[in-house]
Amino acid sequence: MTRLPLKFPLGKRSFLTLAEAGPADAASLLTHARQVARESDFLNAGPGERALTLAAQTAFLRRLRANGAGFVLKGTLGGRLVAVLSLVRPTQPRLRHRAELGLTVRAAHWGHGIGRRMAAVAIALAAARGLRKLNLRVRADNRGAIGLYQALGFSREGLSPRALCVRGRFFAEVMMGLCLDPPPTGA
Ligand SMILES: CC(C)(COP(=O)(O)OP(=O)(O)OC[C@H]1O[C@@H](n2cnc3c(N)ncnc32)[C@H](O)[C@@H]1OP(=O)(O)O)[C@@H](O)C(=O)NCCC(=O)NCCS
């Protein structure tokens, strides 16, 4: 069973720590969101476009915990937040078997296996918590992210044209999904 916090060696001298974020992390998550919006053009919000307040972020994290409506994982290196993964689950009975995944890693740390580690841990946690389907949407030209999700078992479920409009240019989004099934019981 996957239990948090988890520590993974990264390179020769550092460790990636994965832990569940709570309301006390709201400010650092907002800072992270502002930073990644400047570092990547693939996200839903560009620099200065995300209007979430500290109070709203804190309330969101509190609600997630209270309702079992998913979780946010924080990835830290030497105490510094470098990656965030969210799994948000609807609470309605017909929808609560599924969750939507979002993942961002600070640009200085791309390509070191952080995204892959976090997503693999999130998938294991989701399965352990009884989730049966993970969904995500990714800009169709984000080849790195699509390659990562495919390597983790996600498959392409559809294409949504004109899903994003960035500085007047339209981009399609690929919808990807991963079914999670409990291991067969007994023989
Ligand atoms: C996409 C993202 C989350 C990947 O995180 P990461 O820590 O850099 O990824 P990893 O180092 O774990 O790479 C895992 C795999 O992803 C793929 N990958 C990652 N970056 C890639 C790139 N720039 N080009 C091609 N493949 C890439 C590779 O398949 C890699 O496999 P490998 O380990 O066999 O080389 C990160 O680059 C990021 O935050 N980008 C900006 C925000 C974003 O696009 N988020 C996804 C929105 S849906």
The ligand as an SDF file (V2000), in Angstrom:
LIG
                    3D

 48 50  0  0  0  0  0  0  0  0999 V2000
    4.9980   17.4670  -18.6800 C   0  0  0  0  0  0  0  0  0  0  0  0
    5.7570   17.4860  -17.3360 C   0  0  0  0  0  0  0  0  0  0  0  0
    4.7500   17.3580  -16.2160 C   0  0  0  0  0  0  0  0  0  0  0  0
    6.7160   16.3000  -17.3240 C   0  0  0  0  0  0  0  0  0  0  0  0
    7.3780   16.2980  -16.0720 O   0  0  0  0  0  0  0  0  0  0  0  0
    8.9230   15.8800  -15.9770 P   0  0  0  0  0  0  0  0  0  0  0  0
    9.2980   15.7620  -14.5620 O   0  0  0  0  0  0  0  0  0  0  0  0
    9.7110   16.8200  -16.8210 O   0  0  0  0  0  0  0  0  0  0  0  0
    8.8610   14.4510  -16.6980 O   0  0  0  0  0  0  0  0  0  0  0  0
    9.8470   13.2350  -16.4460 P   0  0  0  0  0  0  0  0  0  0  0  0
   11.2490   13.7190  -16.3100 O   0  0  0  0  0  0  0  0  0  0  0  0
    9.2800   12.4000  -15.3490 O   0  0  0  0  0  0  0  0  0  0  0  0
    9.7250   12.4990  -17.8440 O   0  0  0  0  0  0  0  0  0  0  0  0
    8.9650   11.3410  -17.9840 C   0  0  0  0  0  0  0  0  0  0  0  0
    8.6850   11.0830  -19.4450 C   0  0  0  0  0  0  0  0  0  0  0  0
    7.9760   12.1940  -20.0010 O   0  0  0  0  0  0  0  0  0  0  0  0
    8.3530   12.3770  -21.3450 C   0  0  0  0  0  0  0  0  0  0  0  0
    8.8780   13.7140  -21.4960 N   0  0  0  0  0  0  0  0  0  0  0  0
    8.9940   14.6440  -20.5140 C   0  0  0  0  0  0  0  0  0  0  0  0
    9.4110   15.8060  -21.0280 N   0  0  0  0  0  0  0  0  0  0  0  0
    9.5640   15.6090  -22.3600 C   0  0  0  0  0  0  0  0  0  0  0  0
    9.9320   16.4380  -23.4530 C   0  0  0  0  0  0  0  0  0  0  0  0
   10.2250   17.7390  -23.2810 N   0  0  0  0  0  0  0  0  0  0  0  0
    9.9500   15.9110  -24.6910 N   0  0  0  0  0  0  0  0  0  0  0  0
    9.6490   14.5930  -24.8930 C   0  0  0  0  0  0  0  0  0  0  0  0
    9.2780   13.7600  -23.8860 N   0  0  0  0  0  0  0  0  0  0  0  0
    9.2400   14.2620  -22.6480 C   0  0  0  0  0  0  0  0  0  0  0  0
    9.3060   11.3210  -21.6790 C   0  0  0  0  0  0  0  0  0  0  0  0
    8.5430   10.2670  -22.2250 O   0  0  0  0  0  0  0  0  0  0  0  0
    9.8710   10.9030  -20.3490 C   0  0  0  0  0  0  0  0  0  0  0  0
   10.1990    9.5720  -20.4860 O   0  0  0  0  0  0  0  0  0  0  0  0
   11.6950    9.0550  -20.1880 P   0  0  0  0  0  0  0  0  0  0  0  0
   11.8140    9.1150  -18.6790 O   0  0  0  0  0  0  0  0  0  0  0  0
   11.6820    7.6820  -20.7250 O   0  0  0  0  0  0  0  0  0  0  0  0
   12.6170   10.0070  -20.8780 O   0  0  0  0  0  0  0  0  0  0  0  0
    6.5920   18.7850  -17.1860 C   0  0  0  0  0  0  0  0  0  0  0  0
    7.4480   18.9080  -18.3070 O   0  0  0  0  0  0  0  0  0  0  0  0
    5.7500   20.0430  -17.0410 C   0  0  0  0  0  0  0  0  0  0  0  0
    5.3310   20.3980  -15.9550 O   0  0  0  0  0  0  0  0  0  0  0  0
    5.5100   20.7480  -18.1500 N   0  0  0  0  0  0  0  0  0  0  0  0
    4.7540   21.9860  -18.1190 C   0  0  0  0  0  0  0  0  0  0  0  0
    3.3180   21.8020  -17.6880 C   0  0  0  0  0  0  0  0  0  0  0  0
    2.6360   20.7080  -18.4570 C   0  0  0  0  0  0  0  0  0  0  0  0
    2.7650   20.5840  -19.6660 O   0  0  0  0  0  0  0  0  0  0  0  0
    1.8770   19.9000  -17.7010 N   0  0  0  0  0  0  0  0  0  0  0  0
    1.0710   18.8700  -18.2820 C   0  0  0  0  0  0  0  0  0  0  0  0
   -0.2580   19.4650  -18.5770 C   0  0  0  0  0  0  0  0  0  0  0  0
   -1.4310   18.1980  -18.9870 S   0  0  0  0  0  0  0  0  0  0  0  0
  1  2  1  0
  2  3  1  0
  2  4  1  0
  2 36  1  0
  4  5  1  0
  5  6  1  0
  6  7  2  0
  6  8  1  0
  6  9  1  0
  9 10  1  0
 10 11  2  0
 10 12  1  0
 10 13  1  0
 13 14  1  0
 14 15  1  0
 15 16  1  0
 15 30  1  0
 16 17  1  0
 17 18  1  0
 17 28  1  0
 18 19  1  0
 18 27  1  0
 19 20  2  0
 20 21  1  0
 21 22  1  0
 21 27  2  0
 22 23  1  0
 22 24  2  0
 24 25  1  0
 25 26  2  0
 26 27  1  0
 28 29  1  0
 28 30  1  0
 30 31  1  0
 31 32  1  0
 32 33  2  0
 32 34  1  0
 32 35  1  0
 36 37  1  0
 36 38  1  0
 38 39  2  0
 38 40  1  0
 40 41  1  0
 41 42  1  0
 42 43  1  0
 43 44  2  0
 43 45  1  0
 45 46  1  0
 46 47  1  0
 47 48  1  0
M  END
$$$$
